[in-house]
Amino acid sequence: MPQAPPLPDPLLIFNAQPGANLLLSPAWVIMGASDDYLAATLTERAVIVGQYIFDAFPDNPDTPEANDMANVRASLEQVLASGQPHEMAPQHYDVPDRAHPGRFVERHWLPRHTPVLDAAGQVQCIIQSVQDITATRVAERQLRESQASEQEARADAEQQRQRLHEVLMQLPAYVAAYQGPDHDYQFVNPPYQGMFPHRTFLGRPFREGIPEAEALGVVALFDQVYQTGEPFYAHEMEGWFDFHGTGEPEQVFLNLSLHPLRNAQGAVDGVLDFSYNVTEQVRARQQLEQFNQELETQVQARTRQALALQAEVLAAAQRQAGERALVFQVFEQTPACIALLRGPEQRFEYANQAYQSLFPGRELAGHPLAQVLPDAAEQGFLALLDGVYRTGETFFGSELPLAIAQPDGQPPRQAYFTFTYQAYYEHRQVVGTSIFAFDVTEQVLGRQQREAERQQLHALFMGASAPICILDGPDLVFQLVNPAYQRIFPGRELLGKALLEALPELTATPVFTELQAVYDTGAPLIVQERRVPLARLEGARLEDLYFTFNYEARRTAAGAVDGVLCIGHEVTEQVRARQQAELNREELKRFQFMADQARDPFILMREDGTFAYLNPKALTAWGYTAEEARHLRVPDVDPIYQDAEFTRVFAEAQRDTLPQFETLHRHKDGRIFPVEVSMGGLRLNGQPHLFAIARDITEQKRYVAALQESEARFRTMADAAPNLVWAVHPDSSVRYINRAFLDFVGLDRVEQYVASGWSPYLHPDELEPTRNTLTQAIAQRQPYVMEHRMRRHDGQYRWLLAQGAPSYLSDGELYGYVGSAIDITDLKQTNELLTRTNVDLDNFIYTASHDLKAPISNIEGLLYLLQEELPATVAQAEAVGPTLTRMLDAVERFKRTIDHLTEVSKLQKEHTPATVAVNLAAIIEDVRQDLVPQLQAAGAKLVVNVGALPPIQFSEKNLRSVVYNLLSNAVKYRSPDRPSRVDVRGHVRDGYTVLEVHDNGLGLAADHLPRLFTMFQRFHDHVDGTGIGLYMVKRMVENAGGRIEVHSQLGAGTAFFVFLPQAAPTA
């Protein structure tokens, strides 16, 4: 009875099994590792076998949060304690980078620990099976990061939009946005609405909201901007509007800026109105200009009048007191405030009507100033008068304030005066003081009001959230920079510097040119989302910032431009967010397009189990229409994930990434089929969703089973094969070698060869070419054949003929390469011996043909001499004449044979004759001309139809010989039973030009065809020939890289097909 073969080593079986598996002892020492495990963990079996698992795979110190070692330890302890398998949650456990000691490669796993128990139930070893889910986890992390970045960008964009909205709402300007050709109100800020509190604007056309604008021509300006896309600016434009709905229009002056609004395609779809009310400034300027002119005239006139009058009065008082009444009459008529004080107590001696009107209800004449005007005395005016009285020096006061007490408990009136205190004399002694004063309260209060307004505007500018600066003079020097503007450039000094000195990078931008244009023309300008390369810090790199600028000319009281007001809103984040949002929208469009074209079902699920999106592949897979799918829920199509299970998975997916898994789907017709699902949670419009890709794996499961069965059959057959059989993975690493291969290299197990690879066995001269051939074949998915030497187990290098071909999975994916090799060492040695023999034979033929030429020539000469020397009666005798003729014919045939042998010898040595691009049609025509006498003598018809064919890469001499042999043979071996016809045709096929020669001659028997091209072979003896012509034709064609085929039927004719290589196309 035959003895059973010994069982294979279980450890070898474990190491060879598919999947990533590790075998551990109860002490957690590594006993074995599958090939897939080694590949996944970037290590080698010799490195880790025998090591403690946590020494072989230590913690990555850079990822302490992973807690990987502790988790694996806890799982192993649980398996040892319970004797039950334990499946772990996904683990982040990096593996050492063997190529860079001290570094780690990121890995994520789905581990399972399975105990192997003995008969007593004790744990003998533990199998750790892992699934590498790194790619999925990394992709999910990148997706989360991308979604977080997108949400952050959207939040930033919304914040910037809100900030811009707040700025527009708070701007001390009238801002409105209009949509469409009718200019429908889309946005109105509070100041704009405040002008017309009784009107509603949003949604209404501009001509309805502001009907007065039609007659003023403003609607036409809106149409112009909308149609041309060019902005319009108007300075101090006058208009009359019914602001309060009373029917009484009021005058207003506006600085009007109209700017086109464009959609994403760049087309104008609206108008932006940005206006300032400058009515008060215009009127104030007009009034101020008029008042200043009048005041200047009056002041000058009154000053001259008062001084002259004062001098005249004093002189008159000194000259003659008799004229006193006249002087007082003049005083009463002047608008100046005049008073005369006498004595050191400053007693009122006289006060004119203008002076008295300042202090209604008070009796001045005869009373000291301190008594009747205590308010003036307390404010320092009495001290000034005393000083004039004591020194005699005139005092001039300019716009000094005086709070004048009012009767009946009214609050004091604040007044301002420009005045003169002058001493007057009697007998050259100071006896009193004269007062000449002008009330300039109105001018002072007006100036103070303007200054207060300026300060208020300054405070508004400095406190505004929008960046504002004022550029002074033609050099555009920073005169005012509010904090919001300075924050754009936190480390740069701006105040007091010219624009290009402070920000030189603006030289190459349109900003400086635009500001100069506003300064030169006075026309305002609005620039939307201008890209400006700027450095926020001094010396820092330039970055692209985006601003919306509003430029307004600053004018003097006379209306001349002396600076530019710039309000700039940085919209960098909004622009980038919009750009990102546009990219996101494009990505979404591309995703939907790709999803619609995808080969697998794309499924988007809501929290309640309904479907938010199903691509066409999903609908087809389930057999539903889009309308029917609107009423479906997950439990309707997945018998495993019913409501409770779906709710659990949905919640888990929102917290963490789910590994790929398999489930079942139900077709509309009730058919159940397996699918492989990848899914993840995401939020859309703030709501949680679950996205899944489900791939039907019915065929895959069938194929895997078939593949496993096929693999087993392949290995069984391969091990029984006498030749060397191998299989490699797509990366050229060895997957399998058969028993004959192992015996050849002297190994016992496939793993031994896998560990060492090809290198130790290939001959050093063939190592690199063999690698390159295999790598190139795999890259091009092409079969290959090559010869190389390989070291046998006895150390001898043997020649192998190796050939391989690609092997594919059912889905077209490359599974690897399968090949075989046979030992051809003996064959090569035989071929080398045969080659040497052929060379010797060629040399013999050449030598023999050369050496026989002289004797044959001598024999021929002797025969001719004998023919000449014999008497005519003898030479013409019946027994002599024919014999001499036959002898001469035999000599001639022998000479031709020697010539052909010489040509054959040359042809066999000429393996690679010099070739040129040859025109086949020209060669055929040349041969036809040579054969005209033979064709006419035979009554043969030659029909040529080759057309325009590409040039042939051939020796011109040899090609002519090929054509001549084929055509002359067609005529020579014609049939006597019918007129001879020879057809010559040509066509192109796969890099060759095919020459066809058809005849209706004698034809050949089928058993003659294999010997047709053999040297000295002849099948028709009634025609002279040597049997060398077709041999030479075949040799010349094959030497040039072509081939020749023949088809023939005895008694019907023969057809030759000559495949001639085409010349390479010229550049």
HELIX and SHEET records of a PDB file:
HELIX    1   1 PRO A   10  ALA A   16  1                                   7    
HELIX    2   2 ASP A   35  THR A   41  1                                   7    
HELIX    3   3 ARG A   45  ILE A   48  1                                   4    
HELIX    4   4 ILE A   53  ALA A   56  1                                   4    
HELIX    5   5 PRO A   64  ALA A   66  5                                   3    
HELIX    6   6 ASP A   68  SER A   82  1                                  15    
HELIX    7   7 THR A  134  GLN A  170  1                                  37    
HELIX    8   8 PRO A  190  MET A  195  1                                   6    
HELIX    9   9 PHE A  206  GLY A  209  1                                   4    
HELIX   10  10 GLU A  212  LEU A  216  1                                   5    
HELIX   11  11 VAL A  218  THR A  228  1                                  11    
HELIX   12  12 THR A  279  ARG A  319  1                                  41    
HELIX   13  13 ALA A  321  GLU A  323  5                                   3    
HELIX   14  14 ARG A  324  GLN A  333  1                                  10    
HELIX   15  15 GLN A  353  GLN A  356  1                                   4    
HELIX   16  16 LEU A  369  VAL A  372  1                                   4    
HELIX   17  17 PRO A  374  GLU A  378  1                                   5    
HELIX   18  18 PHE A  381  THR A  391  1                                  11    
HELIX   19  19 PRO A  407  GLY A  409  5                                   3    
HELIX   20  20 THR A  441  GLY A  463  1                                  23    
HELIX   21  21 PRO A  483  ILE A  488  1                                   6    
HELIX   22  22 LEU A  499  ALA A  502  1                                   4    
HELIX   23  23 PRO A  504  ALA A  508  5                                   5    
HELIX   24  24 PRO A  510  THR A  521  1                                  12    
HELIX   25  25 THR A  572  GLN A  597  1                                  26    
HELIX   26  26 PRO A  616  TRP A  622  1                                   7    
HELIX   27  27 ALA A  626  ALA A  629  1                                   4    
HELIX   28  28 VAL A  634  VAL A  637  1                                   4    
HELIX   29  29 ASP A  643  ARG A  655  1                                  13    
HELIX   30  30 THR A  698  ALA A  720  1                                  23    
HELIX   31  31 ARG A  739  VAL A  745  1                                   7    
HELIX   32  32 VAL A  750  SER A  756  1                                   7    
HELIX   33  33 PRO A  764  GLN A  780  1                                  17    
HELIX   34  34 THR A  825  GLU A  869  1                                  45    
HELIX   35  35 ALA A  872  ALA A  875  1                                   4    
HELIX   36  36 GLY A  881  LYS A  909  1                                  29    
HELIX   37  37 LEU A  920  ASP A  930  1                                  11    
HELIX   38  38 VAL A  932  ALA A  938  1                                   7    
HELIX   39  39 GLU A  956  LYS A  972  1                                  17    
HELIX   40  40 ALA A 1006  ARG A 1011  5                                   6    
HELIX   41  41 GLY A 1029  ASN A 1039  1                                  11    
SHEET    1   A 5 ILE A  30  ALA A  33  0                                        
SHEET    2   A 5 ALA A  20  LEU A  24 -1                                        
SHEET    3   A 5 VAL A 123  ASP A 132 -1                                        
SHEET    4   A 5 HIS A 108  LEU A 117 -1                                        
SHEET    5   A 5 HIS A  86  GLU A  87 -1                                        
SHEET    1   B 5 ILE A  30  ALA A  33  0                                        
SHEET    2   B 5 ALA A  20  LEU A  24 -1                                        
SHEET    3   B 5 VAL A 123  ASP A 132 -1                                        
SHEET    4   B 5 HIS A 108  LEU A 117 -1                                        
SHEET    5   B 5 GLN A  91  HIS A  92 -1                                        
SHEET    1   C 2 VAL A  95  PRO A  96  0                                        
SHEET    2   C 2 PHE A 104  VAL A 105 -1                                        
SHEET    1   D 5 ASP A 184  VAL A 188  0                                        
SHEET    2   D 5 TYR A 174  GLN A 179 -1                                        
SHEET    3   D 5 VAL A 268  ASN A 277 -1                                        
SHEET    4   D 5 GLU A 250  ARG A 262 -1                                        
SHEET    5   D 5 PHE A 232  PHE A 241 -1                                        
SHEET    1   E 5 ARG A 347  ALA A 351  0                                        
SHEET    2   E 5 CYS A 337  ARG A 342 -1                                        
SHEET    3   E 5 GLN A 429  ASP A 439 -1                                        
SHEET    4   E 5 ARG A 413  GLU A 426 -1                                        
SHEET    5   E 5 PHE A 395  ILE A 404 -1                                        
SHEET    1   F 5 VAL A 477  VAL A 481  0                                        
SHEET    2   F 5 ILE A 468  ASP A 472 -1                                        
SHEET    3   F 5 VAL A 561  GLU A 570 -1                                        
SHEET    4   F 5 GLU A 543  ARG A 555 -1                                        
SHEET    5   F 5 LEU A 525  LEU A 534 -1                                        
SHEET    1   G 5 PHE A 611  LEU A 614  0                                        
SHEET    2   G 5 PHE A 602  MET A 605 -1                                        
SHEET    3   G 5 GLN A 687  ASP A 696 -1                                        
SHEET    4   G 5 ILE A 672  LEU A 684 -1                                        
SHEET    5   G 5 PHE A 661  ARG A 666 -1                                        
SHEET    1   H 5 VAL A 734  ILE A 737  0                                        
SHEET    2   H 5 LEU A 724  VAL A 728 -1                                        
SHEET    3   H 5 LEU A 814  ASP A 823 -1                                        
SHEET    4   H 5 TYR A 797  TYR A 808 -1                                        
SHEET    5   H 5 TYR A 784  ARG A 791 -1                                        
SHEET    1   I 2 VAL A 916  VAL A 918  0                                        
SHEET    2   I 2 ILE A 952  PHE A 954 -1                                        
SHEET    1   J 5 LYS A 941  ASN A 945  0                                        
SHEET    2   J 5 ARG A 981  ARG A 989  1                                        
SHEET    3   J 5 TYR A 992  ASP A 999 -1                                        
SHEET    4   J 5 GLY A1053  PRO A1061 -1                                        
SHEET    5   J 5 ARG A1043  GLN A1049 -1                                        
END                                                                             
